[in-house]
Amino acid sequence: MSRYPAEADERSLIVEAQRDASRFAALYERYFDRVYAFVVSRLHDRDAAEDLTSQTFHRALENLPKFEWRGVPFSAWLLRIAANAMADRWASAGREQGHPSPEPSETIDTDAIENRARLFGLVRKLPPEQRRVVLLRFVEQRSIREIATALQKTEGAVKQLQFRALQSLRETMVKVGKRIGARK
């Protein structure tokens, strides 16, 4: 048994999923935010990030029987699959456009990915209109005017939704930070 309960839990989830593919859903739920945060931080396109995240989990499920526990977190294996999928995408796009593809970075900042994953989890809990504004504004990097047009709202209404969403996220992050600090 591992000294670390989270590691032991992770290993048991992997073993269960290797025995029965229907158990993979638990791994998907556990790691979706991290993989999505990693992908969207590099693609800056929500639709493409969702597609690539889906592709990553599909490849992971296909290759799960080959996965061997080596003491490295399962999330690192998933992020490597995602990085390879992005490299394939860039290479394909580069061939189509006649340009060399950018080299993917070998270093993965897991702390930044974890923080981004937590943030995506909090964004998912926002009311639907606020969540949509946040995704359009900060993931797809659209202007207030573009968002207002897409949502058929005034620019002032979009600014108000954005303000409320950011205020809610800020308050939640302060509460979570206090709870985390209290555990130490």
C-alpha distance (Angstrom), angle and dihedral (degrees) to the residues before:
residue distance angle dihedral
M1 . . .
S2 3.77 . .
R3 3.80 123.8 .
Y4 3.79 87.4 -130.8
P5 3.83 117.0 67.5
A6 3.82 92.7 -157.9
E7 3.80 90.3 54.0
A8 3.81 91.8 48.3
D9 3.81 90.2 48.3
E10 3.80 90.5 49.0
R11 3.79 91.7 50.0
S12 3.80 92.6 49.4
L13 3.81 91.3 50.0
I14 3.81 89.7 51.7
V15 3.80 93.4 48.1
E16 3.81 91.1 48.3
A17 3.81 91.3 49.4
Q18 3.82 91.1 48.1
R19 3.82 89.1 54.1
D20 3.81 95.2 42.3
A21 3.81 120.5 20.6
S22 3.81 90.9 -155.4
R23 3.83 87.3 70.4
F24 3.81 89.9 63.6
A25 3.81 88.4 88.1
A26 3.82 89.7 76.9
L27 3.81 90.4 56.5
Y28 3.79 90.5 45.7
E29 3.82 91.7 52.8
R30 3.78 92.1 45.9
Y31 3.80 97.2 49.9
F32 3.81 106.1 26.5
D33 3.83 95.1 96.9
R34 3.81 93.0 50.4
V35 3.77 94.8 48.7
Y36 3.81 93.1 43.9
A37 3.82 91.4 48.0
F38 3.80 90.1 50.8
V39 3.80 93.7 48.9
V40 3.81 98.8 42.1
S41 3.80 91.4 48.4
R42 3.79 88.0 62.2
L43 3.80 102.5 35.2
H44 3.83 101.2 38.0
D45 3.80 88.9 -156.7
R46 3.78 117.1 105.7
D47 3.82 96.8 -156.3
A48 3.80 93.3 47.8
A49 3.81 90.8 45.0
E50 3.79 91.5 51.7
D51 3.81 90.8 49.0
L52 3.78 92.9 48.0
T53 3.81 92.6 45.6
S54 3.79 89.4 51.9
Q55 3.79 90.0 48.1
T56 3.82 89.9 50.3
F57 3.80 93.0 55.1
H58 3.79 91.2 43.8
R59 3.83 90.2 54.4
A60 3.80 90.5 44.5
L61 3.80 91.6 53.2
E62 3.82 91.0 48.0
N63 3.81 91.5 50.1
L64 3.80 99.0 36.9
P65 3.83 93.5 102.7
K66 3.82 87.8 59.8
F67 3.82 94.1 49.1
E68 3.82 113.3 113.2
W69 3.78 122.6 -167.0
R70 3.82 109.0 -119.9
G71 3.79 100.3 164.0
V72 3.80 92.7 -91.1
P73 3.81 115.9 119.3
F74 3.79 115.9 -97.9
S75 3.79 88.0 -125.9
A76 3.83 89.2 65.1
W77 3.81 89.2 57.1
L78 3.81 90.2 49.5
L79 3.81 92.0 48.1
R80 3.80 90.4 50.7
I81 3.83 89.0 52.8
A82 3.82 89.1 49.5
A83 3.82 91.9 48.0
N84 3.80 90.4 50.7
A85 3.82 90.8 48.3
M86 3.81 89.9 51.6
A87 3.80 90.9 48.1
D88 3.82 89.4 51.4
R89 3.81 90.0 49.4
W90 3.82 92.7 49.4
A91 3.80 92.3 46.0
S92 3.80 90.7 50.4
A93 3.81 91.9 47.7
G94 3.81 90.1 46.9
R95 3.82 92.2 52.0
E96 3.80 91.0 48.5
Q97 3.81 91.6 50.7
G98 3.79 95.7 36.5
H99 3.82 93.6 -117.0
P100 3.79 128.8 121.1
S101 3.77 113.6 -105.8
P102 3.80 120.4 -113.4
E103 3.75 115.5 -105.8
P104 3.81 112.7 -110.1
S105 3.77 115.6 -121.3
E106 3.79 114.5 -105.2
T107 3.81 93.3 -152.7
I108 3.77 117.9 81.6
D109 3.80 117.8 -165.2
T110 3.80 99.3 -144.4
D111 3.82 93.8 -177.7
A112 3.79 91.1 56.1
I113 3.80 90.3 47.1
E114 3.81 91.4 49.7
N115 3.81 91.3 49.9
R116 3.79 91.5 47.5
A117 3.82 90.4 48.3
R118 3.81 90.8 52.6
L119 3.78 89.4 49.4
F120 3.82 91.8 50.7
G121 3.80 88.6 50.4
L122 3.81 89.8 53.9
V123 3.81 92.2 45.7
R124 3.81 89.2 53.3
K125 3.82 88.8 58.8
L126 3.81 93.3 56.3
P127 3.80 119.5 103.7
P128 3.84 109.8 -85.5
E129 3.83 97.8 -104.6
Q130 3.81 93.2 47.1
R131 3.81 90.8 46.4
R132 3.82 91.2 50.9
V133 3.81 92.2 50.0
V134 3.82 91.7 49.4
L135 3.81 92.4 49.3
L136 3.79 93.8 46.4
R137 3.80 93.4 44.7
F138 3.80 102.6 41.2
V139 3.80 106.2 21.6
E140 3.79 99.8 35.7
Q141 3.82 91.0 28.3
R142 3.79 94.6 -137.4
S143 3.79 123.2 165.1
I144 3.80 123.2 -109.2
R145 3.81 88.3 -109.8
E146 3.83 92.4 53.0
I147 3.79 91.3 48.6
A148 3.80 92.1 47.9
T149 3.79 90.0 52.6
A150 3.82 93.1 46.6
L151 3.82 92.8 48.4
Q152 3.81 94.4 37.7
K153 3.80 91.2 -124.5
T154 3.77 134.6 123.5
E155 3.78 118.5 -94.4
G156 3.81 88.1 -115.3
A157 3.81 90.7 55.9
V158 3.81 90.9 50.3
K159 3.82 91.1 49.1
Q160 3.81 89.6 50.6
L161 3.83 92.0 49.7
Q162 3.80 89.9 48.7
F163 3.81 91.9 48.1
R164 3.81 92.5 49.8
A165 3.80 92.1 46.4
L166 3.80 93.6 50.1
Q167 3.80 91.4 44.8
S168 3.81 90.7 51.5
L169 3.81 92.0 47.4
R170 3.81 91.1 48.4
E171 3.82 92.4 50.7
T172 3.81 92.4 46.7
M173 3.80 92.0 48.5
V174 3.81 90.8 51.2
K175 3.83 90.5 50.9
V176 3.80 92.3 47.1
G177 3.81 90.7 46.6
K178 3.80 90.9 52.9
R179 3.82 91.6 49.8
I180 3.80 91.4 48.4
G181 3.81 91.1 47.1
A182 3.82 90.4 50.1
R183 3.84 90.9 57.2
K184 3.79 94.2 57.5
